[in-house]
Amino acid sequence: VSALTTSNCEKEQKETKNVRVVKTEATYPSGEKVTFPSIGVLLVQPIFVANTKKSFTQGINSTKNMIKLIVLEVGRIITGKVKAKDSISSPVKIVDIGKKLYHDMGLRGLLLLIIVININLAIFNLLPLPPLDGGHLPFLVAEAVMGRPVSSRIREKVSLFGWTLLILIFLYAVFNDISKII
């Protein structure tokens, strides 16, 4: 058990709490095991790069793991196992997370956040909503089934629906993030 002192600049207060530091083990794709101290939940494993080949392999494996986590989380939101308001964030929350990561980890934390955002955007872009790249897929499937292109009137209506849905999701996320601050 160690003492952790935090300070609240707004209220000019310092607070000391006892926390338990535990040894955490991680195993990397190379089979190498490392032990490091941690407090609470560890979202990403520490990065150790021995050479270019290992760093490339480790980068691919880390990206695959992030993709799996994101897809699982989206599935949990859709099935109702997780509340959307706890999992969907807007730029308001992303700035807050970025500030905390920079404070705790420096530039490395911001780079990790940028990586996670990019992977999230890539996956989100594949969703079958018309304004997104994945939105072309339903039209291509419909063309293949019908043997002719979908009418422009139907494309417009479906696209309008997709844009409306995206804007509503964005507004929902912003509203939730601001309401958590207030």
MIDOSE-1310 file (N, C-alpha, C; in nm, 2 decimals, decimal comma, always signed):
residues 182
vsal	+0,09/-0,12/+0,00/+0,00/+0,00/+0,00/+0,09/+0,12/+0,00; +0,06/+0,22/-0,09/+0,14/+0,34/-0,10/+0,04/+0,46/-0,09; +0,10/+0,57/-0,06/+0,02/+0,69/-0,05/+0,03/+0,77/-0,18; -0,09/+0,81/-0,23/-0,10/+0,88/-0,36/-0,15/+1,02/-0,32
ttsn	-0,08/+1,13/-0,36/-0,13/+1,26/-0,33/-0,18/+1,32/-0,46; -0,30/+1,37/-0,46/-0,35/+1,44/-0,58/-0,39/+1,59/-0,54; -0,38/+1,68/-0,63/-0,42/+1,81/-0,60/-0,53/+1,86/-0,70; -0,62/+1,94/-0,64/-0,72/+2,00/-0,72/-0,69/+2,15/-0,73
ceke	-0,64/+2,19/-0,85/-0,60/+2,33/-0,87/-0,71/+2,43/-0,85; -0,84/+2,39/-0,89/-0,95/+2,48/-0,88/-0,98/+2,51/-0,74; -0,97/+2,41/-0,65/-1,01/+2,44/-0,51/-0,89/+2,45/-0,42; -0,77/+2,45/-0,48/-0,64/+2,46/-0,41/-0,64/+2,37/-0,29
qket	-0,67/+2,24/-0,32/-0,67/+2,14/-0,21/-0,58/+2,02/-0,25; -0,52/+1,96/-0,15/-0,44/+1,84/-0,17/-0,51/+1,73/-0,10; -0,51/+1,61/-0,15/-0,57/+1,50/-0,09/-0,48/+1,38/-0,10; -0,46/+1,31/+0,01/-0,38/+1,19/+0,01/-0,47/+1,07/+0,03
knvr	-0,45/+0,97/-0,05/-0,52/+0,85/-0,04/-0,43/+0,73/-0,04; -0,46/+0,62/+0,03/-0,39/+0,50/+0,02/-0,43/+0,42/-0,09; -0,34/+0,37/-0,17/-0,37/+0,29/-0,29/-0,29/+0,17/-0,28; -0,33/+0,06/-0,35/-0,26/-0,06/-0,35/-0,19/-0,07/-0,49
vvkt	-0,06/-0,08/-0,49/+0,01/-0,10/-0,61/+0,04/-0,25/-0,63; +0,00/-0,31/-0,74/+0,02/-0,45/-0,76/+0,11/-0,48/-0,88; +0,17/-0,59/-0,87/+0,26/-0,63/-0,98/+0,17/-0,69/-1,09; +0,18/-0,64/-1,21/+0,11/-0,69/-1,32/+0,20/-0,76/-1,42
eaty	+0,16/-0,87/-1,47/+0,24/-0,94/-1,57/+0,17/-0,93/-1,71; +0,26/-0,91/-1,81/+0,21/-0,90/-1,95/+0,30/-1,00/-2,03; +0,23/-1,06/-2,13/+0,31/-1,15/-2,22/+0,29/-1,10/-2,36; +0,40/-1,08/-2,43/+0,40/-1,02/-2,56/+0,40/-1,13/-2,66
psge	+0,37/-1,10/-2,79/+0,36/-1,20/-2,89/+0,49/-1,28/-2,91; +0,60/-1,22/-2,87/+0,73/-1,29/-2,88/+0,74/-1,40/-2,77; +0,65/-1,40/-2,67/+0,65/-1,49/-2,56/+0,72/-1,43/-2,44; +0,78/-1,31/-2,46/+0,85/-1,24/-2,35/+0,75/-1,20/-2,24
kvtf	+0,78/-1,23/-2,11/+0,70/-1,19/-2,00/+0,77/-1,07/-1,93; +0,69/-0,97/-1,90/+0,74/-0,85/-1,82/+0,65/-0,83/-1,70; +0,70/-0,78/-1,60/+0,63/-0,74/-1,48/+0,65/-0,59/-1,45; +0,54/-0,53/-1,42/+0,55/-0,38/-1,39/+0,44/-0,35/-1,28
psig	+0,46/-0,24/-1,21/+0,37/-0,20/-1,11/+0,25/-0,13/-1,18; +0,13/-0,15/-1,12/+0,01/-0,08/-1,18/-0,09/-0,05/-1,06; -0,17/+0,05/-1,09/-0,28/+0,09/-1,00/-0,41/+0,09/-1,08; -0,51/+0,02/-1,03/-0,64/+0,02/-1,10/-0,64/-0,06/-1,23
vllv	-0,71/-0,01/-1,32/-0,73/-0,08/-1,45/-0,62/-0,04/-1,55; -0,56/-0,13/-1,62/-0,46/-0,11/-1,72/-0,53/-0,12/-1,85; -0,55/-0,01/-1,93/-0,62/-0,02/-2,06/-0,52/-0,06/-2,17; -0,40/-0,03/-2,17/-0,30/-0,07/-2,27/-0,18/-0,12/-2,20
qpif	-0,12/-0,22/-2,26/+0,00/-0,28/-2,21/+0,12/-0,18/-2,24; +0,22/-0,18/-2,15/+0,34/-0,10/-2,18/+0,40/-0,15/-2,31; +0,46/-0,05/-2,38/+0,52/-0,08/-2,51/+0,67/-0,10/-2,50; +0,72/-0,22/-2,53/+0,87/-0,25/-2,53/+0,90/-0,29/-2,68
vant	+0,99/-0,22/-2,74/+1,03/-0,25/-2,88/+1,17/-0,29/-2,88; +1,20/-0,42/-2,92/+1,34/-0,46/-2,93/+1,40/-0,44/-3,07; +1,33/-0,46/-3,17/+1,38/-0,43/-3,31/+1,26/-0,40/-3,40; +1,29/-0,37/-3,52/+1,19/-0,33/-3,62/+1,09/-0,44/-3,65
kksf	+1,14/-0,56/-3,67/+1,05/-0,68/-3,69/+0,95/-0,70/-3,58; +1,00/-0,70/-3,46/+0,92/-0,72/-3,34/+0,82/-0,61/-3,32; +0,87/-0,48/-3,35/+0,78/-0,37/-3,33/+0,66/-0,37/-3,43; +0,69/-0,42/-3,55/+0,59/-0,43/-3,66/+0,49/-0,54/-3,62
tqgi	+0,54/-0,65/-3,57/+0,45/-0,76/-3,53/+0,37/-0,72/-3,41; +0,43/-0,65/-3,31/+0,36/-0,61/-3,19/+0,26/-0,50/-3,23; +0,29/-0,41/-3,32/+0,19/-0,31/-3,37/+0,07/-0,38/-3,43; +0,09/-0,47/-3,52/-0,02/-0,54/-3,58/-0,11/-0,62/-3,48
nstk	-0,04/-0,69/-3,38/-0,12/-0,76/-3,28/-0,19/-0,66/-3,19; -0,13/-0,55/-3,15/-0,20/-0,45/-3,07/-0,32/-0,40/-3,14; -0,31/-0,37/-3,27/-0,42/-0,32/-3,35/-0,53/-0,42/-3,36; -0,50/-0,55/-3,38/-0,60/-0,65/-3,39/-0,68/-0,66/-3,25
nmik	-0,60/-0,65/-3,14/-0,67/-0,66/-3,01/-0,76/-0,54/-2,99; -0,72/-0,42/-3,03/-0,80/-0,30/-3,02/-0,93/-0,31/-3,11; -0,91/-0,37/-3,23/-1,03/-0,39/-3,31/-1,13/-0,48/-3,25; -1,08/-0,59/-3,19/-1,16/-0,69/-3,13/-1,24/-0,62/-3,01
livl	-1,17/-0,54/-2,93/-1,24/-0,48/-2,82/-1,34/-0,38/-2,87; -1,31/-0,30/-2,97/-1,41/-0,21/-3,02/-1,53/-0,28/-3,08; -1,51/-0,38/-3,16/-1,62/-0,46/-3,21/-1,71/-0,52/-3,10; -1,64/-0,58/-3,00/-1,72/-0,64/-2,89/-1,80/-0,53/-2,82
evgr	-1,74/-0,41/-2,80/-1,81/-0,30/-2,73/-1,93/-0,26/-2,81; -1,92/-0,24/-2,94/-2,03/-0,21/-3,02/-2,14/-0,31/-3,01; -2,10/-0,44/-3,01/-2,20/-0,55/-3,00/-2,27/-0,54/-2,86; -2,19/-0,50/-2,76/-2,25/-0,49/-2,63/-2,35/-0,37/-2,62
iitg	-2,32/-0,27/-2,69/-2,41/-0,15/-2,70/-2,54/-0,19/-2,77; -2,52/-0,26/-2,88/-2,64/-0,30/-2,96/-2,73/-0,39/-2,89; -2,67/-0,49/-2,82/-2,75/-0,59/-2,74/-2,80/-0,53/-2,61; -2,76/-0,41/-2,57/-2,81/-0,35/-2,45/-2,73/-0,40/-2,32
kvka	-2,62/-0,47/-2,34/-2,54/-0,51/-2,22/-2,47/-0,40/-2,16; -2,44/-0,29/-2,24/-2,38/-0,17/-2,19/-2,46/-0,05/-2,24; -2,48/+0,05/-2,15/-2,56/+0,16/-2,19/-2,48/+0,25/-2,29; -2,54/+0,30/-2,39/-2,48/+0,38/-2,49/-2,42/+0,50/-2,43
kdsi	-2,49/+0,56/-2,33/-2,44/+0,69/-2,27/-2,30/+0,67/-2,20; -2,27/+0,54/-2,16/-2,15/+0,52/-2,09/-2,03/+0,48/-2,19; -2,07/+0,45/-2,32/-1,97/+0,41/-2,42/-1,95/+0,50/-2,53; -2,04/+0,59/-2,56/-2,03/+0,68/-2,68/-1,98/+0,81/-2,63
sspv	-1,87/+0,86/-2,69/-1,81/+0,99/-2,65/-1,80/+1,08/-2,77; -1,81/+1,21/-2,73/-1,80/+1,31/-2,83/-1,66/+1,38/-2,82; -1,63/+1,48/-2,91/-1,51/+1,55/-2,89/-1,49/+1,61/-2,76; -1,60/+1,64/-2,69/-1,58/+1,70/-2,55/-1,51/+1,60/-2,46
kivd	-1,55/+1,48/-2,46/-1,49/+1,38/-2,37/-1,35/+1,34/-2,42; -1,34/+1,34/-2,56/-1,21/+1,30/-2,61/-1,10/+1,40/-2,57; -1,14/+1,53/-2,57/-1,04/+1,63/-2,52/-1,00/+1,61/-2,38; -1,10/+1,58/-2,30/-1,08/+1,55/-2,15/-0,99/+1,43/-2,14
igkk	-1,01/+1,32/-2,21/-0,93/+1,20/-2,21/-0,79/+1,24/-2,25; -0,78/+1,32/-2,36/-0,64/+1,36/-2,41/-0,57/+1,44/-2,31; -0,63/+1,53/-2,24/-0,57/+1,61/-2,14/-0,51/+1,52/-2,02; -0,60/+1,42/-1,98/-0,55/+1,33/-1,88/-0,44/+1,24/-1,92
lyhd	-0,45/+1,19/-2,04/-0,34/+1,11/-2,09/-0,21/+1,18/-2,11; -0,22/+1,31/-2,16/-0,10/+1,39/-2,17/-0,04/+1,42/-2,03; -0,12/+1,44/-1,94/-0,07/+1,47/-1,80/-0,01/+1,35/-1,74; -0,07/+1,23/-1,76/-0,01/+1,10/-1,70/+0,10/+1,04/-1,78
mglr	+0,10/+1,05/-1,92/+0,19/+0,98/-2,00/+0,27/+1,07/-2,10; +0,24/+1,19/-2,10/+0,31/+1,28/-2,20/+0,26/+1,26/-2,34; +0,36/+1,28/-2,43/+0,33/+1,27/-2,58/+0,29/+1,13/-2,61; +0,35/+1,03/-2,55/+0,31/+0,89/-2,57/+0,17/+0,86/-2,55
glll	+0,11/+0,92/-2,44/-0,03/+0,90/-2,42/-0,12/+0,96/-2,53; -0,08/+1,08/-2,58/-0,16/+1,14/-2,69/-0,15/+1,06/-2,81; -0,03/+1,00/-2,84/-0,01/+0,92/-2,96/-0,10/+0,79/-2,95; -0,11/+0,73/-2,83/-0,19/+0,62/-2,81/-0,34/+0,65/-2,83
liiv	-0,38/+0,77/-2,79/-0,52/+0,82/-2,81/-0,55/+0,84/-2,96; -0,45/+0,89/-3,03/-0,47/+0,92/-3,17/-0,49/+0,78/-3,24; -0,41/+0,68/-3,20/-0,42/+0,55/-3,26/-0,56/+0,49/-3,24; -0,60/+0,50/-3,11/-0,74/+0,44/-3,08/-0,85/+0,52/-3,16
inin	-0,84/+0,65/-3,17/-0,94/+0,73/-3,24/-0,94/+0,68/-3,39; -0,82/+0,67/-3,45/-0,81/+0,63/-3,59/-0,87/+0,49/-3,61; -0,84/+0,40/-3,52/-0,90/+0,26/-3,54/-1,05/+0,27/-3,52; -1,10/+0,35/-3,42/-1,25/+0,36/-3,40/-1,31/+0,42/-3,53
laif	-1,25/+0,52/-3,59/-1,31/+0,59/-3,71/-1,31/+0,49/-3,82; -1,20/+0,41/-3,84/-1,20/+0,31/-3,95/-1,31/+0,21/-3,94; -1,33/+0,16/-3,81/-1,44/+0,06/-3,79/-1,58/+0,13/-3,81; -1,59/+0,25/-3,76/-1,72/+0,32/-3,77/-1,75/+0,35/-3,91
nllp	-1,65/+0,38/-3,99/-1,67/+0,42/-4,13/-1,72/+0,30/-4,21; -1,70/+0,18/-4,16/-1,74/+0,06/-4,23/-1,89/+0,02/-4,20; -1,95/+0,09/-4,11/-2,09/+0,06/-4,08/-2,18/+0,09/-4,20; -2,28/+0,01/-4,22/-2,36/+0,02/-4,34/-2,46/+0,14/-4,34
lppl	-2,41/+0,26/-4,31/-2,49/+0,38/-4,31/-2,45/+0,46/-4,44; -2,55/+0,50/-4,52/-2,52/+0,57/-4,64/-2,41/+0,68/-4,65; -2,41/+0,77/-4,55/-2,30/+0,87/-4,56/-2,16/+0,82/-4,54; -2,15/+0,70/-4,49/-2,02/+0,64/-4,46/-1,98/+0,55/-4,58
dggh	-1,85/+0,51/-4,58/-1,81/+0,42/-4,69/-1,88/+0,29/-4,69; -1,91/+0,23/-4,57/-1,99/+0,11/-4,56/-2,13/+0,12/-4,61; -2,18/+0,24/-4,63/-2,32/+0,27/-4,67/-2,34/+0,23/-4,82; -2,23/+0,21/-4,89/-2,24/+0,17/-5,03/-2,28/+0,02/-5,05
lpfl	-2,24/-0,05/-4,95/-2,27/-0,20/-4,95/-2,41/-0,24/-4,97; -2,50/-0,18/-4,89/-2,65/-0,22/-4,90/-2,70/-0,19/-5,04; -2,65/-0,08/-5,10/-2,70/-0,04/-5,24/-2,64/-0,14/-5,34; -2,51/-0,18/-5,32/-2,45/-0,28/-5,41/-2,52/-0,42/-5,40
vaea	-2,56/-0,46/-5,28/-2,63/-0,58/-5,26/-2,77/-0,57/-5,32; -2,84/-0,46/-5,30/-2,97/-0,44/-5,37/-2,96/-0,45/-5,52; -2,86/-0,39/-5,58/-2,84/-0,39/-5,72/-2,82/-0,53/-5,77; -2,74/-0,61/-5,70/-2,71/-0,75/-5,73/-2,84/-0,83/-5,73
vmgr	-2,92/-0,81/-5,63/-3,05/-0,89/-5,61/-3,15/-0,85/-5,72; -3,16/-0,71/-5,74/-3,27/-0,66/-5,83/-3,22/-0,67/-5,97; -3,09/-0,67/-6,00/-3,04/-0,67/-6,14/-3,04/-0,53/-6,20; -3,07/-0,43/-6,12/-3,07/-0,29/-6,17/-3,03/-0,20/-6,06
pvss	-2,98/-0,08/-6,09/-2,95/+0,01/-5,98/-3,07/+0,06/-5,90; -3,05/+0,09/-5,78/-3,15/+0,15/-5,69/-3,18/+0,29/-5,74; -3,31/+0,32/-5,74/-3,35/+0,46/-5,79/-3,29/+0,57/-5,71; -3,26/+0,68/-5,77/-3,20/+0,79/-5,71/-3,29/+0,85/-5,59
rire	-3,42/+0,84/-5,61/-3,51/+0,89/-5,51/-3,50/+0,80/-5,38; -3,48/+0,67/-5,39/-3,46/+0,59/-5,28/-3,33/+0,61/-5,21; -3,22/+0,63/-5,30/-3,09/+0,66/-5,25/-3,09/+0,78/-5,16; -3,16/+0,89/-5,21/-3,17/+1,01/-5,14/-3,23/+1,00/-5,01
kvsl	-3,34/+0,92/-5,00/-3,42/+0,91/-4,88/-3,33/+0,83/-4,78; -3,27/+0,72/-4,82/-3,19/+0,64/-4,73/-3,07/+0,72/-4,69; -3,01/+0,80/-4,78/-2,89/+0,89/-4,74/-2,94/+0,99/-4,63; -3,05/+1,05/-4,65/-3,10/+1,15/-4,56/-3,13/+1,08/-4,42
fgwt	-3,18/+0,96/-4,42/-3,20/+0,89/-4,30/-3,06/+0,86/-4,23; -2,96/+0,82/-4,31/-2,83/+0,80/-4,25/-2,77/+0,92/-4,19; -2,78/+1,03/-4,27/-2,72/+1,16/-4,21/-2,79/+1,20/-4,09; -2,92/+1,19/-4,09/-3,00/+1,22/-3,97/-2,96/+1,14/-3,85
llil	-2,94/+1,01/-3,87/-2,90/+0,92/-3,76/-2,76/+0,95/-3,71; -2,67/+0,98/-3,80/-2,53/+1,02/-3,76/-2,54/+1,15/-3,67; -2,61/+1,25/-3,72/-2,62/+1,38/-3,65/-2,69/+1,36/-3,51; -2,79/+1,27/-3,50/-2,85/+1,24/-3,37/-2,76/+1,17/-3,28
ifly	-2,68/+1,08/-3,33/-2,58/+1,01/-3,25/-2,48/+1,11/-3,19; -2,43/+1,20/-3,28/-2,33/+1,30/-3,24/-2,39/+1,39/-3,13; -2,51/+1,44/-3,16/-2,58/+1,53/-3,06/-2,60/+1,46/-2,92; -2,64/+1,33/-2,93/-2,66/+1,25/-2,81/-2,53/+1,24/-2,73
avfn	-2,42/+1,22/-2,80/-2,29/+1,20/-2,74/-2,24/+1,34/-2,67; -2,26/+1,45/-2,75/-2,22/+1,58/-2,69/-2,31/+1,61/-2,57; -2,44/+1,59/-2,58/-2,53/+1,62/-2,47/-2,49/+1,54/-2,35; -2,46/+1,41/-2,36/-2,42/+1,32/-2,25/-2,29/+1,37/-2,19
disk	-2,19/+1,41/-2,27/-2,06/+1,45/-2,22/-2,07/+1,58/-2,15; -2,15/+1,67/-2,20/-2,17/+1,80/-2,13/-2,24/+1,79/-2,00; -2,35/+1,70/-2,00/-2,42/+1,68/-1,88/-2,34/+1,61/-1,77; -2,24/+1,54/-1,81/-2,15/+1,48/-1,71/-2,06/+1,58/-1,64
ii	-2,03/+1,69/-1,72/-1,94/+1,80/-1,67/-2,02/+1,89/-1,58; -2,14/+1,91/-1,61/-2,22/+2,01/-1,54/-2,27/+1,95/-1,41
